[in-house]
């Protein structure tokens, strides 16, 4: 239908695009501090570099010390802590969780 429309215009643009399908992609596109950490406001970070810290519960604070290139994600039902270089394994972690007797409750 759009191919036959007379009132449609296209403007070329280089906007940049990234698939945010991994935590590393989120990290690369997120605002970071001087130590290259991307973090939630409810976190205190010491001696930590290149990490992404996401804490969903605003009534909880994460205190992180001495990590480099880690993913820390705390949701209502699960806590993930793994090296950023293992972000492709998260799909396997979820599959393994589903195999547990009550694992689906945590996804």
N, CA, C and O atoms as a Tinker XYZ file with bonds, in Angstrom:
   428  protein
     1  N      0.835000   -1.188000    0.000000    73     2
     2  CA     0.000000    0.000000    0.000000    64     1     3
     3  C      0.876000    1.247000    0.000000    63     2     4     5
     4  O      0.590000    2.203000   -0.720000    81     3
     5  N      1.928000    1.244000    0.793000    73     3     6
     6  CA     2.799000    2.420000    0.845000    64     5     7
     7  C      3.499000    2.672000   -0.479000    63     6     8     9
     8  O      3.791000    3.820000   -0.814000    81     7
     9  N      3.769000    1.627000   -1.228000    73     7    10
    10  CA     4.460000    1.802000   -2.505000    64     9    11
    11  C      3.666000    2.681000   -3.458000    63    10    12    13
    12  O      4.255000    3.340000   -4.314000    81    11
    13  N      2.354000    2.707000   -3.335000    73    11    14
    14  CA     1.507000    3.480000   -4.239000    64    13    15
    15  C      1.116000    4.835000   -3.668000    63    14    16    17
    16  O      0.441000    5.613000   -4.343000    81    15
    17  N      1.520000    5.128000   -2.451000    73    15    18
    18  CA     1.160000    6.403000   -1.829000    64    17    19
    19  C      2.002000    7.529000   -2.414000    63    18    20    21
    20  O      3.205000    7.375000   -2.625000    81    19
    21  N      1.357000    8.664000   -2.673000    73    19    22
    22  CA     2.044000    9.836000   -3.222000    64    21    23
    23  C      2.556000   10.780000   -2.137000    63    22    24    25
    24  O      3.345000   11.680000   -2.427000    81    23
    25  N      2.122000   10.591000   -0.903000    73    23    26
    26  CA     2.472000   11.539000    0.160000    64    25    27
    27  C      3.489000   10.959000    1.152000    63    26    28    29
    28  O      3.508000   11.349000    2.320000    81    27
    29  N      4.320000   10.043000    0.697000    73    27    30
    30  CA     5.339000    9.432000    1.547000    64    29    31
    31  C      6.713000    9.862000    1.043000    63    30    32    33
    32  O      7.008000    9.771000   -0.149000    81    31
    33  N      7.545000   10.331000    1.967000    73    31    34
    34  CA     8.881000   10.795000    1.610000    64    33    35
    35  C      9.913000   10.067000    2.462000    63    34    36    37
    36  O      9.622000    9.634000    3.577000    81    35
    37  N     11.104000    9.940000    1.931000    73    35    38
    38  CA    12.197000    9.279000    2.635000    64    37    39
    39  C     13.365000   10.247000    2.721000    63    38    40    41
    40  O     13.718000   10.903000    1.741000    81    39
    41  N     13.952000   10.326000    3.891000    73    39    42
    42  CA    15.137000   11.155000    4.092000    64    41    43
    43  C     16.266000   10.231000    4.535000    63    42    44    45
    44  O     16.161000    9.596000    5.584000    81    43
    45  N     17.346000   10.143000    3.754000    73    43    46
    46  CA    18.459000    9.290000    4.178000    64    45    47
    47  C     19.113000    9.850000    5.442000    63    46    48    49
    48  O     19.285000   11.061000    5.587000    81    47
    49  N     19.471000    8.949000    6.348000    73    47    50
    50  CA    20.116000    9.370000    7.596000    64    49    51
    51  C     21.001000    8.247000    8.109000    63    50    52    53
    52  O     20.702000    7.066000    7.933000    81    51
    53  N     22.081000    8.634000    8.739000    73    51    54
    54  CA    22.960000    7.674000    9.391000    64    53    55
    55  C     22.750000    7.824000   10.894000    63    54    56    57
    56  O     23.413000    8.631000   11.546000    81    55
    57  N     21.827000    7.044000   11.434000    73    55    58
    58  CA    21.445000    7.172000   12.833000    64    57    59
    59  C     22.184000    6.207000   13.747000    63    58    60    61
    60  O     22.166000    6.359000   14.969000    81    59
    61  N     22.815000    5.244000   13.168000    73    59    62
    62  CA    23.434000    4.216000   13.989000    64    61    63
    63  C     22.359000    3.278000   14.523000    63    62    64    65
    64  O     21.234000    3.698000   14.793000    81    63
    65  N     22.707000    2.037000   14.668000    73    63    66
    66  CA    21.745000    1.057000   15.157000    64    65    67
    67  C     22.503000   -0.054000   15.842000    63    66    68    69
    68  O     23.595000   -0.430000   15.417000    81    67
    69  N     21.924000   -0.576000   16.896000    73    67    70
    70  CA    22.538000   -1.695000   17.595000    64    69    71
    71  C     21.447000   -2.620000   18.096000    63    70    72    73
    72  O     20.434000   -2.167000   18.629000    81    71
    73  N     21.651000   -3.899000   17.927000    73    71    74
    74  CA    20.743000   -4.902000   18.465000    64    73    75
    75  C     21.024000   -5.015000   19.957000    63    74    76    77
    76  O     22.113000   -5.430000   20.354000    81    75
    77  N     20.060000   -4.651000   20.777000    73    75    78
    78  CA    20.259000   -4.700000   22.220000    64    77    79
    79  C     19.872000   -6.064000   22.779000    63    78    80    81
    80  O     19.275000   -6.159000   23.851000    81    79
    81  N     20.214000   -7.106000   22.049000    73    79    82
    82  CA    19.843000   -8.462000   22.435000    64    81    83
    83  C     20.753000   -9.099000   23.470000    63    82    84    85
    84  O     20.466000  -10.200000   23.938000    81    83
    85  N     21.838000   -8.439000   23.838000    73    83    86
    86  CA    22.732000   -8.979000   24.863000    64    85    87
    87  C     23.038000   -7.881000   25.876000    63    86    88    89
    88  O     22.882000   -6.694000   25.592000    81    87
    89  N     23.474000   -8.296000   27.054000    73    87    90
    90  CA    23.844000   -7.304000   28.061000    64    89    91
    91  C     25.081000   -6.521000   27.634000    63    90    92    93
    92  O     25.230000   -5.359000   28.011000    81    91
    93  N     25.966000   -7.133000   26.858000    73    91    94
    94  CA    27.123000   -6.394000   26.349000    64    93    95
    95  C     26.666000   -5.289000   25.406000    63    94    96    97
    96  O     27.227000   -4.194000   25.432000    81    95
    97  N     25.667000   -5.548000   24.580000    73    95    98
    98  CA    25.124000   -4.508000   23.699000    64    97    99
    99  C     24.511000   -3.375000   24.510000    63    98   100   101
   100  O     24.695000   -2.201000   24.187000    81    99
   101  N     23.784000   -3.729000   25.561000    73    99   102
   102  CA    23.216000   -2.700000   26.441000    64   101   103
   103  C     24.351000   -1.885000   27.049000    63   102   104   105
   104  O     24.294000   -0.656000   27.075000    81   103
   105  N     25.374000   -2.567000   27.534000    73   103   106
   106  CA    26.527000   -1.904000   28.142000    64   105   107
   107  C     27.186000   -0.935000   27.163000    63   106   108   109
   108  O     27.494000    0.202000   27.521000    81   107
   109  N     27.401000   -1.382000   25.940000    73   107   110
   110  CA    28.085000   -0.556000   24.944000    64   109   111
   111  C     27.291000    0.687000   24.573000    63   110   112   113
   112  O     27.875000    1.682000   24.142000    81   111
   113  N     25.974000    0.650000   24.730000    73   111   114
   114  CA    25.130000    1.782000   24.370000    64   113   115
   115  C     24.685000    2.610000   25.568000    63   114   116   117
   116  O     23.994000    3.615000   25.403000    81   115
   117  N     25.069000    2.205000   26.756000    73   115   118
   118  CA    24.631000    2.889000   27.969000    64   117   119
   119  C     25.633000    3.957000   28.391000    63   118   120   121
   120  O     26.806000    3.922000   28.018000    81   119
   121  N     25.139000    4.896000   29.172000    73   119   122
   122  CA    26.009000    5.902000   29.766000    64   121   123
   123  C     26.887000    5.212000   30.812000    63   122   124   125
   124  O     26.418000    4.351000   31.556000    81   123
   125  N     28.169000    5.599000   30.860000    73   123   126
   126  CA    29.105000    4.968000   31.786000    64   125   127
   127  C     29.863000    6.017000   32.586000    63   126   128   129
   128  O     30.000000    7.166000   32.164000    81   127
   129  N     30.349000    5.601000   33.746000    73   127   130
   130  CA    31.126000    6.501000   34.591000    64   129   131
   131  C     32.600000    6.495000   34.158000    63   130   132   133
   132  O     32.948000    5.905000   33.135000    81   131
   133  N     33.445000    7.144000   34.930000    73   131   134
   134  CA    34.870000    7.258000   34.588000    64   133   135
   135  C     35.590000    5.910000   34.539000    63   134   136   137
   136  O     36.610000    5.778000   33.863000    81   135
   137  N     35.071000    4.921000   35.242000    73   135   138
   138  CA    35.665000    3.579000   35.234000    64   137   139
   139  C     34.944000    2.639000   34.279000    63   138   140   141
   140  O     35.082000    1.419000   34.366000    81   139
   141  N     34.176000    3.221000   33.369000    73   139   142
   142  CA    33.453000    2.459000   32.341000    64   141   143
   143  C     32.402000    1.510000   32.921000    63   142   144   145
   144  O     32.117000    0.466000   32.336000    81   143
   145  N     31.825000    1.875000   34.074000    73   143   146
   146  CA    30.726000    1.107000   34.642000    64   145   147
   147  C     29.408000    1.740000   34.228000    63   146   148   149
   148  O     29.267000    2.963000   34.237000    81   147
   149  N     28.452000    0.910000   33.869000    73   147   150
   150  CA    27.084000    1.353000   33.631000    64   149   151
   151  C     26.270000    0.805000   34.787000    63   150   152   153
   152  O     26.182000   -0.410000   34.967000    81   151
   153  N     25.671000    1.697000   35.576000    73   151   154
   154  CA    25.076000    1.224000   36.821000    64   153   155
   155  C     23.756000    1.903000   37.133000    63   154   156   157
   156  O     23.459000    2.995000   36.648000    81   155
   157  N     22.979000    1.228000   37.954000    73   155   158
   158  CA    21.759000    1.805000   38.496000    64   157   159
   159  C     22.136000    2.845000   39.540000    63   158   160   161
   160  O     23.225000    2.800000   40.112000    81   159
   161  N     21.227000    3.781000   39.783000    73   159   162
   162  CA    21.477000    4.790000   40.813000    64   161   163
   163  C     21.606000    4.162000   42.199000    63   162   164   165
   164  O     22.315000    4.682000   43.060000    81   163
   165  N     20.919000    3.046000   42.406000    73   163   166
   166  CA    20.947000    2.412000   43.720000    64   165   167
   167  C     22.081000    1.387000   43.809000    63   166   168   169
   168  O     21.867000    0.207000   44.089000    81   167
   169  N     23.294000    1.886000   43.559000    73   167   170
   170  CA    24.474000    1.028000   43.681000    64   169   171
   171  C     25.674000    1.866000   44.100000    63   170   172   173
   172  O     25.820000    3.020000   43.695000    81   171
   173  N     26.517000    1.272000   44.906000    73   171   174
   174  CA    27.793000    1.868000   45.300000    64   173   175
   175  C     28.886000    0.993000   44.708000    63   174   176   177
   176  O     28.909000   -0.220000   44.920000    81   175
   177  N     29.785000    1.613000   43.968000    73   175   178
   178  CA    30.790000    0.872000   43.218000    64   177   179
   179  C     32.183000    1.276000   43.695000    63   178   180   181
   180  O     32.515000    2.460000   43.748000    81   179
   181  N     32.990000    0.274000   44.040000    73   179   182
   182  CA    34.364000    0.500000   44.479000    64   181   183
   183  C     35.295000   -0.419000   43.688000    63   182   184   185
   184  O     34.988000   -1.594000   43.485000    81   183
   185  N     36.422000    0.112000   43.247000    73   183   186
   186  CA    37.463000   -0.704000   42.600000    64   185   187
   187  C     36.889000   -1.633000   41.535000    63   186   188   189
   188  O     37.307000   -2.784000   41.415000    81   187
   189  N     35.950000   -1.137000   40.780000    73   187   190
   190  CA    35.254000   -1.941000   39.774000    64   189   191
   191  C     35.344000   -1.228000   38.439000    63   190   192   193
   192  O     35.196000   -0.008000   38.369000    81   191
   193  N     35.588000   -1.994000   37.373000    73   191   194
   194  CA    35.747000   -1.407000   36.041000    64   193   195
   195  C     34.962000   -2.206000   35.012000    63   194   196   197
   196  O     34.839000   -3.426000   35.120000    81   195
   197  N     34.437000   -1.513000   34.022000    73   195   198
   198  CA    33.840000   -2.146000   32.856000    64   197   199
   199  C     32.663000   -3.053000   33.142000    63   198   200   201
   200  O     32.432000   -4.011000   32.404000    81   199
   201  N     31.924000   -2.777000   34.181000    73   199   202
   202  CA    30.824000   -3.653000   34.575000    64   201   203
   203  C     29.479000   -2.975000   34.364000    63   202   204   205
   204  O     29.378000   -1.749000   34.311000    81   203
   205  N     28.452000   -3.805000   34.247000    73   203   206
   206  CA    27.086000   -3.305000   34.154000    64   205   207
   207  C     26.333000   -3.821000   35.371000    63   206   208   209
   208  O     26.312000   -5.022000   35.639000    81   207
   209  N     25.719000   -2.904000   36.103000    73   207   210
   210  CA    25.000000   -3.249000   37.327000    64   209   211
   211  C     23.588000   -2.691000   37.210000    63   210   212   213
   212  O     23.400000   -1.481000   37.089000    81   211
   213  N     22.602000   -3.575000   37.246000    73   211   214
   214  CA    21.197000   -3.177000   37.156000    64   213   215
   215  C     20.450000   -3.803000   38.322000    63   214   216   217
   216  O     20.380000   -5.027000   38.442000    81   215
   217  N     19.894000   -2.959000   39.179000    73   215   218
   218  CA    19.129000   -3.398000   40.342000    64   217   219
   219  C     17.712000   -2.858000   40.172000    63   218   220   221
   220  O     17.494000   -1.648000   40.232000    81   219
   221  N     16.755000   -3.752000   39.961000    73   219   222
   222  CA    15.382000   -3.329000   39.685000    64   221   223
   223  C     14.695000   -2.766000   40.924000    63   222   224   225
   224  O     13.978000   -1.770000   40.834000    81   223
   225  N     14.904000   -3.387000   42.069000    73   223   226
   226  CA    14.229000   -2.994000   43.298000    64   225   227
   227  C     14.844000   -1.704000   43.839000    63   226   228   229
   228  O     15.997000   -1.695000   44.271000    81   227
   229  N     14.085000   -0.635000   43.815000    73   227   230
   230  CA    14.587000    0.661000   44.286000    64   229   231
   231  C     14.742000    0.699000   45.804000    63   230   232   233
   232  O     15.314000    1.646000   46.343000    81   231
   233  N     14.239000   -0.321000   46.498000    73   231   234
   234  CA    14.381000   -0.414000   47.950000    64   233   235
   235  C     15.589000   -1.261000   48.346000    63   234   236   237
   236  O     15.757000   -1.608000   49.515000    81   235
   237  N     16.419000   -1.587000   47.373000    73   235   238
   238  CA    17.618000   -2.385000   47.608000    64   237   239
   239  C     18.800000   -1.646000   47.000000    63   238   240   241
   240  O     18.667000   -0.987000   45.969000    81   239
   241  N     19.951000   -1.757000   47.640000    73   239   242
   242  CA    21.168000   -1.168000   47.086000    64   241   243
   243  C     22.201000   -2.281000   46.878000    63   242   244   245
   244  O     22.293000   -3.213000   47.677000    81   243
   245  N     22.953000   -2.171000   45.825000    73   243   246
   246  CA    24.044000   -3.111000   45.563000    64   245   247
   247  C     25.353000   -2.415000   45.905000    63   246   248   249
   248  O     25.593000   -1.281000   45.491000    81   247
   249  N     26.180000   -3.092000   46.649000    73   247   250
   250  CA    27.525000   -2.615000   46.939000    64   249   251
   251  C     28.471000   -3.583000   46.234000    63   250   252   253
   252  O     28.508000   -4.771000   46.552000    81   251
   253  N     29.231000   -3.063000   45.277000    73   251   254
   254  CA    30.083000   -3.900000   44.432000    64   253   255
   255  C     31.524000   -3.429000   44.593000    63   254   256   257
   256  O     31.814000   -2.238000   44.479000    81   255
   257  N     32.422000   -4.371000   44.857000    73   255   258
   258  CA    33.828000   -4.036000   45.052000    64   257   259
   259  C     34.709000   -5.072000   44.351000    63   258   260   261
   260  O     34.522000   -6.277000   44.516000    81   259
   261  N     35.662000   -4.587000   43.577000    73   259   262
   262  CA    36.718000   -5.430000   43.041000    64   261   263
   263  C     36.371000   -6.285000   41.840000    63   262   264   265
   264  O     37.005000   -7.318000   41.626000    81   263
   265  N     35.393000   -5.892000   41.055000    73   263   266
   266  CA    35.051000   -6.665000   39.861000    64   265   267
   267  C     35.502000   -5.929000   38.608000    63   266   268   269
   268  O     35.575000   -4.700000   38.582000    81   267
   269  N     35.799000   -6.691000   37.583000    73   267   270
   270  CA    36.149000   -6.106000   36.291000    64   269   271
   271  C     35.416000   -6.861000   35.193000    63   270   272   273
   272  O     35.505000   -8.084000   35.087000    81   271
   273  N     34.689000   -6.100000   34.376000    73   271   274
   274  CA    33.957000   -6.645000   33.230000    64   273   275
   275  C     32.930000   -7.699000   33.648000    63   274   276   277
   276  O     32.936000   -8.818000   33.136000    81   275
   277  N     32.061000   -7.337000   34.570000    73   275   278
   278  CA    31.009000   -8.234000   35.041000    64   277   279
   279  C     29.629000   -7.691000   34.705000    63   278   280   281
   280  O     29.444000   -6.493000   34.487000    81   279
   281  N     28.671000   -8.598000   34.670000    73   279   282
   282  CA    27.252000   -8.269000   34.557000    64   281   283
   283  C     26.614000   -8.655000   35.882000    63   282   284   285
   284  O     26.741000   -9.791000   36.338000    81   283
   285  N     25.930000   -7.699000   36.491000    73   283   286
   286  CA    25.155000   -7.968000   37.700000    64   285   287
   287  C     23.758000   -7.430000   37.436000    63   286   288   289
   288  O     23.571000   -6.227000   37.258000    81   287
   289  N     22.785000   -8.318000   37.413000    73   287   290
   290  CA    21.399000   -7.923000   37.168000    64   289   291
   291  C     20.543000   -8.568000   38.244000    63   290   292   293
   292  O     20.508000   -9.791000   38.379000    81   291
   293  N     19.857000   -7.734000   39.004000    73   291   294
   294  CA    18.974000   -8.213000   40.062000    64   293   295
   295  C     17.544000   -7.840000   39.697000    63   294   296   297
   296  O     17.205000   -6.660000   39.609000    81   295
   297  N     16.706000   -8.857000   39.484000    73   295   298
   298  CA    15.293000   -8.632000   39.181000    64   297   299
   299  C     14.470000   -9.064000   40.390000    63   298   300   301
   300  O     15.019000   -9.419000   41.433000    81   299
   301  N     13.158000   -9.029000   40.239000    73   299   302
   302  CA    12.292000   -9.447000   41.341000    64   301   303
   303  C     12.489000  -10.918000   41.689000    63   302   304   305
   304  O     12.322000  -11.312000   42.843000    81   303
   305  N     12.843000  -11.731000   40.693000    73   303   306
   306  CA    12.874000  -13.173000   40.907000    64   305   307
   307  C     14.247000  -13.817000   40.787000    63   306   308   309
   308  O     14.420000  -14.966000   41.194000    81   307
   309  N     15.211000  -13.118000   40.247000    73   307   310
   310  CA    16.507000  -13.757000   40.009000    64   309   311
   311  C     17.645000  -12.750000   40.112000    63   310   312   313
   312  O     17.463000  -11.549000   39.912000    81   311
   313  N     18.807000  -13.269000   40.427000    73   311   314
   314  CA    20.040000  -12.486000   40.484000    64   313   315
   315  C     21.049000  -13.149000   39.555000    63   314   316   317
   316  O     21.345000  -14.336000   39.690000    81   315
   317  N     21.571000  -12.374000   38.616000    73   315   318
   318  CA    22.587000  -12.862000   37.681000    64   317   319
   319  C     23.900000  -12.154000   37.973000    63   318   320   321
   320  O     23.951000  -10.926000   38.046000    81   319
   321  N     24.951000  -12.926000   38.137000    73   319   322
   322  CA    26.308000  -12.396000   38.272000    64   321   323
   323  C     27.192000  -13.259000   37.381000    63   322   324   325
   324  O     27.355000  -14.453000   37.630000    81   323
   325  N     27.760000  -12.655000   36.345000    73   323   326
   326  CA    28.643000  -13.420000   35.460000    64   325   327
   327  C     29.586000  -12.461000   34.733000    63   326   328   329
   328  O     29.292000  -11.271000   34.616000    81   327
   329  N     30.710000  -12.971000   34.249000    73   327   330
   330  CA    31.614000  -12.135000   33.462000    64   329   331
   331  C     30.918000  -11.659000   32.182000    63   330   332   333
   332  O     30.143000  -12.405000   31.582000    81   331
   333  N     31.189000  -10.449000   31.775000    73   331   334
   334  CA    30.590000   -9.934000   30.533000    64   333   335
   335  C     30.930000  -10.815000   29.343000    63   334   336   337
   336  O     30.121000  -10.955000   28.426000    81   335
   337  N     32.105000  -11.403000   29.345000    73   335   338
   338  CA    32.501000  -12.245000   28.215000    64   337   339
   339  C     31.640000  -13.504000   28.110000    63   338   340   341
   340  O     31.705000  -14.207000   27.102000    81   339
   341  N     30.841000  -13.797000   29.128000    73   339   342
   342  CA    29.949000  -14.959000   29.108000    64   341   343
   343  C     28.504000  -14.579000   28.799000    63   342   344   345
   344  O     27.606000  -15.396000   29.002000    81   343
   345  N     28.257000  -13.376000   28.318000    73   343   346
   346  CA    26.867000  -12.953000   28.112000    64   345   347
   347  C     26.126000  -13.826000   27.111000    63   346   348   349
   348  O     24.899000  -13.915000   27.166000    81   347
   349  N     26.842000  -14.473000   26.198000    73   347   350
   350  CA    26.188000  -15.370000   25.247000    64   349   351
   351  C     25.701000  -16.653000   25.929000    63   350   352   353
   352  O     24.894000  -17.387000   25.359000    81   351
   353  N     26.177000  -16.921000   27.124000    73   351   354
   354  CA    25.747000  -18.110000   27.867000    64   353   355
   355  C     24.444000  -17.887000   28.630000    63   354   356   357
   356  O     23.877000  -18.838000   29.167000    81   355
   357  N     23.966000  -16.659000   28.688000    73   355   358
   358  CA    22.760000  -16.371000   29.465000    64   357   359
   359  C     21.569000  -17.162000   28.939000    63   358   360   361
   360  O     20.736000  -17.607000   29.728000    81   359
   361  N     21.470000  -17.344000   27.642000    73   359   362
   362  CA    20.390000  -18.173000   27.088000    64   361   363
   363  C     20.472000  -19.590000   27.645000    63   362   364   365
   364  O     19.445000  -20.205000   27.933000    81   363
   365  N     21.675000  -20.105000   27.795000    73   363   366
   366  CA    21.842000  -21.446000   28.371000    64   365   367
   367  C     21.456000  -21.451000   29.846000    63   366   368   369
   368  O     20.846000  -22.406000   30.326000    81   367
   369  N     21.812000  -20.380000   30.568000    73   367   370
   370  CA    21.426000  -20.288000   31.976000    64   369   371
   371  C     19.906000  -20.360000   32.108000    63   370   372   373
   372  O     19.386000  -21.061000   32.976000    81   371
   373  N     19.201000  -19.636000   31.246000    73   371   374
   374  CA    17.732000  -19.634000   31.278000    64   373   375
   375  C     17.195000  -21.024000   30.949000    63   374   376   377
   376  O     16.267000  -21.499000   31.602000    81   375
   377  N     17.769000  -21.675000   29.946000    73   375   378
   378  CA    17.337000  -23.034000   29.591000    64   377   379
   379  C     17.571000  -23.993000   30.759000    63   378   380   381
   380  O     16.713000  -24.822000   31.062000    81   379
   381  N     18.715000  -23.884000   31.410000    73   379   382
   382  CA    19.006000  -24.737000   32.564000    64   381   383
   383  C     18.028000  -24.459000   33.704000    63   382   384   385
   384  O     17.599000  -25.379000   34.400000    81   383
   385  N     17.684000  -23.205000   33.886000    73   383   386
   386  CA    16.724000  -22.831000   34.922000    64   385   387
   387  C     15.355000  -23.443000   34.639000    63   386   388   389
   388  O     14.676000  -23.901000   35.558000    81   387
   389  N     14.953000  -23.452000   33.382000    73   387   390
   390  CA    13.671000  -24.049000   33.010000    64   389   391
   391  C     13.647000  -25.546000   33.290000    63   390   392   393
   392  O     12.583000  -26.113000   33.536000    81   391
   393  N     14.798000  -26.182000   33.256000    73   391   394
   394  CA    14.879000  -27.619000   33.516000    64   393   395
   395  C     14.748000  -27.963000   34.998000    63   394   396   397
   396  O     14.472000  -29.111000   35.346000    81   395
   397  N     14.942000  -26.987000   35.862000    73   395   398
   398  CA    14.786000  -27.244000   37.294000    64   397   399
   399  C     13.316000  -27.472000   37.625000    63   398   400   401
   400  O     12.433000  -26.999000   36.910000    81   399
   401  N     13.061000  -28.191000   38.699000    73   399   402
   402  CA    11.689000  -28.532000   39.076000    64   401   403
   403  C     10.793000  -27.299000   39.188000    63   402   404   405
   404  O      9.686000  -27.298000   38.650000    81   403
   405  N     11.240000  -26.270000   39.864000    73   403   406
   406  CA    10.448000  -25.043000   40.009000    64   405   407
   407  C     11.101000  -23.855000   39.302000    63   406   408   409
   408  O     10.801000  -22.705000   39.622000    81   407
   409  N     11.981000  -24.121000   38.356000    73   407   410
   410  CA    12.757000  -23.071000   37.702000    64   409   411
   411  C     11.947000  -22.048000   36.940000    63   410   412   413
   412  O     12.326000  -20.877000   36.890000    81   411
   413  N     10.833000  -22.462000   36.341000    73   411   414
   414  CA    10.032000  -21.524000   35.543000    64   413   415
   415  C      9.462000  -20.390000   36.386000    63   414   416   417
   416  O      9.125000  -19.331000   35.857000    81   415
   417  N      9.352000  -20.606000   37.692000    73   415   418
   418  CA     8.864000  -19.552000   38.589000    64   417   419
   419  C      9.808000  -18.351000   38.609000    63   418   420   421
   420  O      9.394000  -17.241000   38.944000    81   419
   421  N     11.056000  -18.567000   38.255000    73   419   422
   422  CA    12.068000  -17.522000   38.383000    64   421   423
   423  C     12.383000  -16.800000   37.080000    63   422   424   425
   424  O     13.230000  -15.908000   37.046000    81   423
   425  N     11.705000  -17.186000   36.018000    73   423   426
   426  CA    11.971000  -16.572000   34.715000    64   425   427
   427  C     10.975000  -15.464000   34.450000    63   426   428
   428  O     11.031000  -14.822000   33.401000    81   427
